[in-house]
């Protein structure tokens, strides 16, 4: 009697493993196609990875280190910000590595001097987890004998195993929340595998946030369901939350929601009379989550002057705090402003925010499709969550509620940052467009986000048979890939990319 279920489970795992391979191929091809260095601070993330490989944790906003500077000078292209017409002769100069060193030596030294004298690494105070991992990966590449551009791309290719692992985690999370629904179980990992998020193709610490908080999300659900949480489970929850914090400061609103979720669980334990036997587990959770976070915040306080290390970066960017009374004059509090904020964050959550020749790598019709699909799916998921009697079991209601809370907290956090600061002469955000519309900074909630999306899509298609649902999913995946290729096609023949090394 168990053989059919076991056979079905084995086939499902094979499908998910195949999706992991597709995700790896997807990330490899597009990571190789994009030249260095994109406009989302890829140079400074690269510099930090190299510094961490040397055991050098920055103590100030310093210029790029000596090992990173030659890579930045040789392998970077100006095309992210400047079209060919702005360059001498109306064309982009050929890659330096294709020219004799005697021809380019002076120019490369000038580039290095410019970076050394005028550029500071404003991400120096970012948490260490991604950079420690990237630094170890960089050292591994050198042990394998890689150098030059191939070593540089090797660092970017760290994203390949991270995304493959994220696909598997997405399946685990979907199976945890909707164990009876194969459509949702497969839709979540498939959407991750085909997601056209340009952050997946660059050196940056945003890439690790979906894994760390996605794992925390799954463990929180297990913790919430446990009648008496075990110390082992509680310790795992704490370590996952600490890992999320030590990956990216932008996970703070997600961690705040996690804290409220844990507080609610403690209240329920108290009501059930199970608080005393749960104290060892709660102590493990507090220690595993709090001690690593406290250690890093203490270092930031000593080295950078505040507990998150953000003050120096804000000063470097030239932002200033606005008086509270001016917050409510912000255009976010108008219909058009709120729509711009919501649309921008959702569109860049799906596709990223890379510029090419100073224009966004995006198409307005494609943005509209993602926006309509996302809002529509969320509306169906929210309606089902609010309905009485609920179509969800109690654990599913808790998971969907936690996912919606994470989404609301992330958007509220970006709204707060948008209204709190005067951005002065900053390029982005700016006084002309004073909005945080950086969906990549919300990637920590990718797993719960896609669970909500798949759940809403499933509710929308509830009157159709399984084959029709998977046909719709397949059409959506085909649209995602085709639109991404269309948008990025002009980059593939670029002389500065991996294919031309």
FITIZA-510293 format. One record per residue (C-alpha): x, y, z negated; chain; residue number from 1; residue in three letters. Coordinates in steps of 0.001 Angstrom, whole numbers, plus 500000, padded with zeros to 6 digits. Layout:
BEGIN
xx;yy;zz;rovo;balum;marke
X;Y;Z;A;NUM;Ala .
...
This chain:
BEGIN
xx;yy;zz;rovo;balum;marke
500000;500000;500000;A;1;Unk .
502913;502336;499374;A;2;Unk .
504672;501522;502650;A;3;Unk .
502719;503942;504889;A;4;Unk .
503285;506824;502444;A;5;Unk .
506972;505967;502150;A;6;Unk .
507301;505749;505923;A;7;Unk .
505514;509090;506357;A;8;Unk .
507775;510707;503776;A;9;Unk .
510856;509389;505553;A;10;Unk .
509652;510787;508885;A;11;Unk .
508948;514150;507253;A;12;Unk .
512454;514297;505819;A;13;Unk .
513842;513545;509269;A;14;Unk .
511809;516402;510734;A;15;Unk .
513081;518777;508058;A;16;Unk .
516662;517597;508633;A;17;Unk .
516193;518305;512340;A;18;Unk .
514922;521788;511449;A;19;Unk .
518104;522283;509378;A;20;Unk .
520152;521418;512472;A;21;Unk .
518088;523821;514588;A;22;Unk .
518620;526560;512011;A;23;Unk .
522370;525896;512070;A;24;Unk .
522458;526093;515884;A;25;Unk .
520283;529231;515865;A;26;Unk .
522524;531028;513394;A;27;Unk .
525704;529909;515139;A;28;Unk .
524658;531151;518591;A;29;Unk .
523476;534560;517447;A;30;Unk .
526292;535042;514930;A;31;Unk .
528763;534325;517724;A;32;Unk .
526968;536685;520119;A;33;Unk .
527062;539749;517863;A;34;Unk .
530424;541539;517896;A;35;Unk .
531946;543090;514797;A;36;Unk .
531114;545233;512843;A;37;Unk .
527406;546022;512603;A;38;Unk .
525991;549203;511087;A;39;Unk .
524603;547520;507971;A;40;Unk .
527924;547958;506149;A;41;Unk .
529461;544768;507518;A;42;Unk .
532978;546238;507290;A;43;Unk .
532745;546840;503562;A;44;Unk .
531179;543432;502853;A;45;Unk .
534044;541882;504819;A;46;Unk .
536561;543897;502811;A;47;Unk .
535044;542711;499519;A;48;Unk .
535136;539075;500647;A;49;Unk .
538839;539424;501490;A;50;Unk .
539537;541157;498172;A;51;Unk .
537791;538387;496233;A;52;Unk .
539833;535789;498157;A;53;Unk .
542894;537480;496622;A;54;Unk .
541357;537540;493136;A;55;Unk .
541065;541322;493340;A;56;Unk .
537813;542554;491785;A;57;Unk .
537441;546253;492692;A;58;Unk .
537547;548774;489884;A;59;Unk .
536691;551839;491977;A;60;Unk .
535476;552896;495417;A;61;Unk .
538715;552234;497258;A;62;Unk .
539591;552074;500989;A;63;Unk .
539691;548653;502673;A;64;Unk .
542534;546444;501510;A;65;Unk .
545703;545873;503534;A;66;Unk .
544644;542404;504688;A;67;Unk .
541223;543591;505927;A;68;Unk .
542360;546770;507715;A;69;Unk .
543934;545126;510805;A;70;Unk .
540790;543065;511412;A;71;Unk .
538609;546172;511205;A;72;Unk .
540892;548085;513575;A;73;Unk .
541293;545318;516156;A;74;Unk .
537943;543534;516305;A;75;Unk .
535391;546305;515756;A;76;Unk .
533388;547844;518589;A;77;Unk .
531814;551300;518613;A;78;Unk .
528741;550069;520513;A;79;Unk .
526503;549742;517490;A;80;Unk .
526427;553521;517188;A;81;Unk .
527634;554859;520525;A;82;Unk .
526541;554131;524116;A;83;Unk .
529181;553894;526877;A;84;Unk .
528353;557402;528148;A;85;Unk .
529796;558904;524959;A;86;Unk .
533181;557235;525407;A;87;Unk .
536202;558379;527450;A;88;Unk .
535642;557571;531091;A;89;Unk .
531995;556721;530418;A;90;Unk .
532769;553151;529428;A;91;Unk .
533620;551062;526383;A;92;Unk .
537336;550394;526046;A;93;Unk .
538355;546743;526522;A;94;Unk .
538968;544669;523370;A;95;Unk .
542396;545456;521905;A;96;Unk .
543380;541785;521762;A;97;Unk .
543219;541614;525576;A;98;Unk .
545836;544389;525991;A;99;Unk .
549601;544401;525409;A;100;Unk .
550485;545402;521858;A;101;Unk .
552774;548137;523219;A;102;Unk .
549725;549807;524809;A;103;Unk .
547464;549740;521770;A;104;Unk .
549837;549877;518799;A;105;Unk .
549532;553608;518284;A;106;Unk .
545753;553576;518545;A;107;Unk .
545446;550708;516060;A;108;Unk .
547719;552472;513563;A;109;Unk .
545568;555600;513918;A;110;Unk .
542424;553572;513256;A;111;Unk .
543956;551996;510174;A;112;Unk .
545061;555397;508888;A;113;Unk .
541577;556803;509453;A;114;Unk .
539959;554000;507470;A;115;Unk .
542570;554206;504743;A;116;Unk .
542207;557965;504314;A;117;Unk .
538535;558665;504958;A;118;Unk .
536529;555517;504201;A;119;Unk .
535769;554092;500776;A;120;Unk .
534052;550829;499973;A;121;Unk .
530792;552053;498451;A;122;Unk .
529624;548464;497811;A;123;Unk .
532512;547796;495409;A;124;Unk .
530214;547504;492384;A;125;Unk .
527943;544868;493934;A;126;Unk .
527553;541619;491941;A;127;Unk .
530223;538993;492581;A;128;Unk .
528540;535703;493482;A;129;Unk .
528393;536040;497275;A;130;Unk .
531842;537600;497507;A;131;Unk .
533391;534865;495375;A;132;Unk .
531852;532243;497660;A;133;Unk .
532852;534149;500815;A;134;Unk .
536370;534642;499467;A;135;Unk .
536744;530888;498919;A;136;Unk .
535414;530262;502442;A;137;Unk .
537953;532760;503847;A;138;Unk .
540792;530948;502095;A;139;Unk .
539512;527634;503434;A;140;Unk .
539563;529052;506959;A;141;Unk .
543187;530072;506533;A;142;Unk .
544060;526608;505188;A;143;Unk .
542494;525169;508341;A;144;Unk .
544912;527248;510403;A;145;Unk .
542455;529855;511672;A;146;Unk .
543590;533404;512267;A;147;Unk .
542614;536576;514125;A;148;Unk .
539116;536779;515517;A;149;Unk .
538384;533106;514922;A;150;Unk .
539093;533520;511222;A;151;Unk .
536843;536595;511165;A;152;Unk .
533982;534698;512783;A;153;Unk .
534653;531763;510481;A;154;Unk .
533669;534042;507592;A;155;Unk .
530448;534994;509357;A;156;Unk .
529771;531303;510070;A;157;Unk .
529435;530735;506313;A;158;Unk .
525820;531700;506997;A;159;Unk .
525307;528440;508906;A;160;Unk .
525370;526059;505910;A;161;Unk .
523578;528662;503777;A;162;Unk .
520663;528847;506225;A;163;Unk .
520523;525088;506653;A;164;Unk .
520297;524765;502870;A;165;Unk .
517598;527449;502810;A;166;Unk .
515494;525481;505309;A;167;Unk .
515674;522444;503027;A;168;Unk .
514841;524570;499975;A;169;Unk .
511852;526056;501808;A;170;Unk .
510537;522537;502391;A;171;Unk .
511099;521589;498741;A;172;Unk .
509255;524710;497582;A;173;Unk .
506328;524221;499970;A;174;Unk .
506035;520568;498952;A;175;Unk .
506056;521614;495303;A;176;Unk .
503202;524097;495771;A;177;Unk .
501127;522270;498408;A;178;Unk .
502046;518566;498162;A;179;Unk .
498849;517530;499953;A;180;Unk .
499166;519877;502932;A;181;Unk .
501655;518741;505571;A;182;Unk .
501054;521841;507714;A;183;Unk .
502304;524204;505005;A;184;Unk .
505076;521807;504026;A;185;Unk .
506514;521913;507554;A;186;Unk .
505553;525461;508492;A;187;Unk .
507742;527054;505808;A;188;Unk .
511040;525381;506815;A;189;Unk .
510209;525817;510513;A;190;Unk .
509635;529552;510076;A;191;Unk .
512954;529885;508251;A;192;Unk .
514761;527989;511012;A;193;Unk .
513403;530276;513759;A;194;Unk .
513266;533554;511832;A;195;Unk .
514912;536348;513902;A;196;Unk .
516390;538157;510902;A;197;Unk .
519647;539790;512033;A;198;Unk .
520993;539653;508479;A;199;Unk .
521521;535933;509107;A;200;Unk .
524156;536823;511715;A;201;Unk .
526391;539103;509658;A;202;Unk .
528769;539144;506705;A;203;Unk .
526654;540461;503831;A;204;Unk .
525459;539523;500360;A;205;Unk .
521769;539627;501340;A;206;Unk .
522217;536191;502909;A;207;Unk .
522518;534469;499511;A;208;Unk .
519478;536082;497846;A;209;Unk .
516839;533787;499453;A;210;Unk .
518706;530729;498180;A;211;Unk .
519290;531906;494628;A;212;Unk .
515858;533362;493973;A;213;Unk .
514148;530657;496061;A;214;Unk .
515672;528077;493738;A;215;Unk .
514615;530132;490727;A;216;Unk .
511063;530284;492132;A;217;Unk .
510820;526483;492366;A;218;Unk .
512271;525984;488893;A;219;Unk .
509982;528626;487394;A;220;Unk .
506975;526731;488727;A;221;Unk .
508241;523510;487142;A;222;Unk .
508897;525369;483899;A;223;Unk .
505400;526848;483934;A;224;Unk .
503762;523439;484438;A;225;Unk .
505740;521637;481731;A;226;Unk .
503771;521004;478554;A;227;Unk .
507028;521070;476589;A;228;Unk .
509903;522428;478707;A;229;Unk .
513087;520412;478335;A;230;Unk .
516387;522144;477537;A;231;Unk .
517799;520896;480839;A;232;Unk .
514988;522434;482882;A;233;Unk .
515153;525659;480890;A;234;Unk .
518913;525889;481399;A;235;Unk .
518458;525358;485150;A;236;Unk .
515885;528171;485260;A;237;Unk .
518228;530471;483378;A;238;Unk .
521210;529718;485599;A;239;Unk .
519129;530232;488759;A;240;Unk .
517903;533604;487495;A;241;Unk .
521451;534587;486573;A;242;Unk .
522632;533552;490041;A;243;Unk .
519955;535725;491640;A;244;Unk .
521032;538704;489535;A;245;Unk .
524716;538102;490308;A;246;Unk .
523959;538009;494033;A;247;Unk .
522192;541314;494668;A;248;Unk .
520933;544209;492560;A;249;Unk .
517822;544403;494767;A;250;Unk .
516569;541177;493132;A;251;Unk .
515815;543162;489947;A;252;Unk .
512058;543553;490656;A;253;Unk .
511823;539807;491350;A;254;Unk .
513628;539067;488107;A;255;Unk .
511239;541382;486262;A;256;Unk .
508307;539331;487582;A;257;Unk .
510110;536151;486553;A;258;Unk .
510524;537597;483063;A;259;Unk .
506790;538304;482823;A;260;Unk .
506049;534774;484054;A;261;Unk .
508274;533333;481307;A;262;Unk .
506685;535626;478698;A;263;Unk .
503245;534365;479740;A;264;Unk .
504450;530778;479396;A;265;Unk .
505750;531525;475891;A;266;Unk .
502353;532996;474967;A;267;Unk .
500645;529827;476199;A;268;Unk .
503046;527676;474213;A;269;Unk .
502215;529753;471143;A;270;Unk .
498472;529338;471680;A;271;Unk .
498863;525588;472139;A;272;Unk .
500969;525264;468990;A;273;Unk .
504010;524144;470999;A;274;Unk .
506256;527126;470483;A;275;Unk .
508392;525679;467678;A;276;Unk .
509340;522467;469523;A;277;Unk .
510065;524575;472613;A;278;Unk .
512543;526880;470857;A;279;Unk .
515662;524877;471834;A;280;Unk .
514630;525042;475498;A;281;Unk .
513859;528755;475273;A;282;Unk .
517221;529351;473633;A;283;Unk .
518952;527525;476494;A;284;Unk .
517052;529633;479025;A;285;Unk .
517938;532879;477278;A;286;Unk .
521616;531955;476982;A;287;Unk .
522001;530698;480555;A;288;Unk .
520213;533694;482062;A;289;Unk .
521394;536373;479675;A;290;Unk .
525065;535694;479064;A;291;Unk .
526290;535826;482719;A;292;Unk .
524127;538871;483421;A;293;Unk .
525256;540609;480235;A;294;Unk .
528920;539898;481002;A;295;Unk .
528638;541459;484460;A;296;Unk .
526690;544471;483189;A;297;Unk .
529276;545026;480470;A;298;Unk .
532019;545025;483107;A;299;Unk .
530052;547506;485234;A;300;Unk .
529591;549746;482205;A;301;Unk .
533303;549717;481414;A;302;Unk .
534592;549945;484990;A;303;Unk .
531941;551964;486859;A;304;Unk .
530251;553875;484050;A;305;Unk .
526748;552347;484094;A;306;Unk .
525230;548905;483635;A;307;Unk .
524472;548247;487311;A;308;Unk .
527405;550032;488921;A;309;Unk .
525019;552124;491019;A;310;Unk .
525988;555609;489867;A;311;Unk .
529235;555815;491847;A;312;Unk .
527518;554566;494995;A;313;Unk .
524702;557102;494635;A;314;Unk .
527243;559881;494133;A;315;Unk .
529220;558690;497159;A;316;Unk .
526082;558762;499325;A;317;Unk .
525220;562240;498058;A;318;Unk .
521791;561415;496646;A;319;Unk .
520385;563459;493785;A;320;Unk .
517510;562798;491407;A;321;Unk .
514346;564799;491996;A;322;Unk .
512321;566242;489104;A;323;Unk .
509356;564050;488219;A;324;Unk .
506914;566724;489335;A;325;Unk .
508266;566559;492896;A;326;Unk .
507803;562817;493250;A;327;Unk .
504143;563121;494140;A;328;Unk .
504814;565514;497011;A;329;Unk .
506454;562638;498850;A;330;Unk .
504849;561633;502197;A;331;Unk .
504502;558091;500823;A;332;Unk .
501335;559335;499112;A;333;Unk .
499689;560074;502450;A;334;Unk .
497992;557513;504666;A;335;Unk .
500477;557973;507481;A;336;Unk .
503445;557843;505101;A;337;Unk .
502272;554699;503337;A;338;Unk .
501641;552988;506674;A;339;Unk .
505140;553942;507881;A;340;Unk .
506597;552518;504653;A;341;Unk .
504645;549244;504810;A;342;Unk .
505132;548736;508534;A;343;Unk .
508850;549475;508362;A;344;Unk .
509510;547071;505505;A;345;Unk .
507501;544199;506981;A;346;Unk .
508956;544621;510479;A;347;Unk .
512540;544720;509232;A;348;Unk .
511831;541812;506889;A;349;Unk .
511196;539669;509950;A;350;Unk .
513728;541127;512380;A;351;Unk .
516368;543082;510489;A;352;Unk .
517556;546631;511024;A;353;Unk .
520632;546505;513243;A;354;Unk .
521150;549371;515662;A;355;Unk .
522705;548887;519097;A;356;Unk .
523933;551987;520879;A;357;Unk .
522185;553936;518120;A;358;Unk .
518775;552380;518829;A;359;Unk .
517010;549720;516753;A;360;Unk .
517272;546197;518121;A;361;Unk .
513520;545811;518148;A;362;Unk .
510483;546207;520374;A;363;Unk .
507370;547999;519147;A;364;Unk .
504947;545332;520532;A;365;Unk .
506916;542587;518765;A;366;Unk .
506879;544571;515517;A;367;Unk .
503108;544913;515895;A;368;Unk .
502659;541171;516311;A;369;Unk .
504612;540450;513126;A;370;Unk .
502730;543145;511256;A;371;Unk .
499280;541910;512301;A;372;Unk .
500144;538271;511626;A;373;Unk .
501642;539046;508228;A;374;Unk .
498822;541256;506979;A;375;Unk .
496214;538872;508366;A;376;Unk .
497802;535802;506790;A;377;Unk .
498229;537578;503461;A;378;Unk .
494595;538701;503546;A;379;Unk .
493392;535111;504006;A;380;Unk .
495724;533836;501279;A;381;Unk .
494640;536574;498871;A;382;Unk .
490947;535965;499586;A;383;Unk .
491390;532264;498819;A;384;Unk .
493304;533079;495633;A;385;Unk .
490574;535442;494405;A;386;Unk .
487670;533201;495375;A;387;Unk .
485593;531399;492743;A;388;Unk .
485465;528478;492659;A;389;Unk .
489028;528471;493879;A;390;Unk .
490136;526174;496728;A;391;Unk .
493488;525936;494930;A;392;Unk .
494393;523692;492024;A;393;Unk .
495625;525476;488884;A;394;Unk .
499356;525000;489677;A;395;Unk .
498766;526315;493200;A;396;Unk .
496951;529369;491879;A;397;Unk .
499882;530059;489572;A;398;Unk .
502388;529707;492448;A;399;Unk .
500414;531931;494814;A;400;Unk .
499923;534498;492069;A;401;Unk .
503649;534493;491310;A;402;Unk .
504469;534916;495005;A;403;Unk .
502078;537858;495412;A;404;Unk .
503492;539447;492248;A;405;Unk .
507029;539190;493641;A;406;Unk .
505944;540835;496899;A;407;Unk .
504136;543657;495090;A;408;Unk .
507106;544239;492768;A;409;Unk .
509596;544454;495636;A;410;Unk .
507470;546974;497538;A;411;Unk .
506835;548994;494380;A;412;Unk .
510594;549082;493694;A;413;Unk .
511321;550431;497176;A;414;Unk .
508522;552962;496811;A;415;Unk .
510039;554152;493526;A;416;Unk .
513482;554542;495111;A;417;Unk .
511928;556424;498034;A;418;Unk .
510259;559052;495861;A;419;Unk .
512921;559309;493131;A;420;Unk .
515821;560650;495209;A;421;Unk .
516581;563631;497376;A;422;Unk .
518691;561995;500088;A;423;Unk .
520419;565238;501109;A;424;Unk .
522496;564726;504287;A;425;Unk .
522476;560921;504166;A;426;Unk .
521934;559196;507521;A;427;Unk .
519541;556629;506019;A;428;Unk .
517349;557238;504099;A;429;Unk .
517246;560893;505053;A;430;Unk .
515279;564005;504175;A;431;Unk .
513466;563683;507512;A;432;Unk .
512541;560028;506805;A;433;Unk .
512779;559620;503020;A;434;Unk .
511682;555986;502946;A;435;Unk .
513394;552743;501994;A;436;Unk .
512377;550539;504912;A;437;Unk .
515000;547812;504616;A;438;Unk .
513272;544458;504685;A;439;Unk .
516624;542673;504351;A;440;Unk .
516797;543949;500761;A;441;Unk .
513631;541957;500047;A;442;Unk .
515025;538688;501409;A;443;Unk .
515234;537294;497896;A;444;Unk .
511500;536657;498134;A;445;Unk .
511746;534893;501520;A;446;Unk .
510627;531487;500227;A;447;Unk .
507548;532751;498305;A;448;Unk .
506810;535184;501178;A;449;Unk .
506688;532376;503741;A;450;Unk .
504658;530153;501430;A;451;Unk .
502051;532929;501313;A;452;Unk .
502288;533375;505082;A;453;Unk .
501894;529645;505800;A;454;Unk .
499079;529368;503261;A;455;Unk .
497202;532251;504911;A;456;Unk .
497750;530762;508361;A;457;Unk .
496421;527453;507090;A;458;Unk .
493329;529148;505644;A;459;Unk .
492783;531015;508924;A;460;Unk .
492894;527715;510832;A;461;Unk .
491011;525634;508244;A;462;Unk .
488211;524753;510670;A;463;Unk .
490648;523321;513215;A;464;Unk .
492233;519899;513272;A;465;Unk .
495864;519302;512383;A;466;Unk .
497021;519116;516000;A;467;Unk .
495597;522580;516708;A;468;Unk .
497327;524037;513661;A;469;Unk .
500681;522666;514748;A;470;Unk .
500080;523921;518284;A;471;Unk .
499547;527429;516880;A;472;Unk .
502679;527074;514759;A;473;Unk .
504657;525918;517798;A;474;Unk .
503398;528884;519815;A;475;Unk .
504447;531241;517016;A;476;Unk .
507925;529697;516835;A;477;Unk .
508267;529964;520628;A;478;Unk .
507250;533628;520449;A;479;Unk .
509803;534271;517686;A;480;Unk .
512652;532729;519664;A;481;Unk .
511655;534179;523044;A;482;Unk .
511227;537709;521688;A;483;Unk .
514535;537509;519837;A;484;Unk .
516372;536388;522981;A;485;Unk .
514689;539161;524961;A;486;Unk .
515660;541827;522428;A;487;Unk .
519257;540636;521981;A;488;Unk .
519982;539455;525524;A;489;Unk .
522130;542461;526434;A;490;Unk .
524549;541593;523624;A;491;Unk .
525433;538058;524746;A;492;Unk .
527886;539092;527514;A;493;Unk .
529590;541639;525237;A;494;Unk .
533378;541473;525596;A;495;Unk .
533923;541865;521833;A;496;Unk .
532010;538759;520717;A;497;Unk .
533123;535237;519788;A;498;Unk .
532571;533885;523291;A;499;Unk .
535302;536194;524623;A;500;Unk .
538027;535564;522057;A;501;Unk .
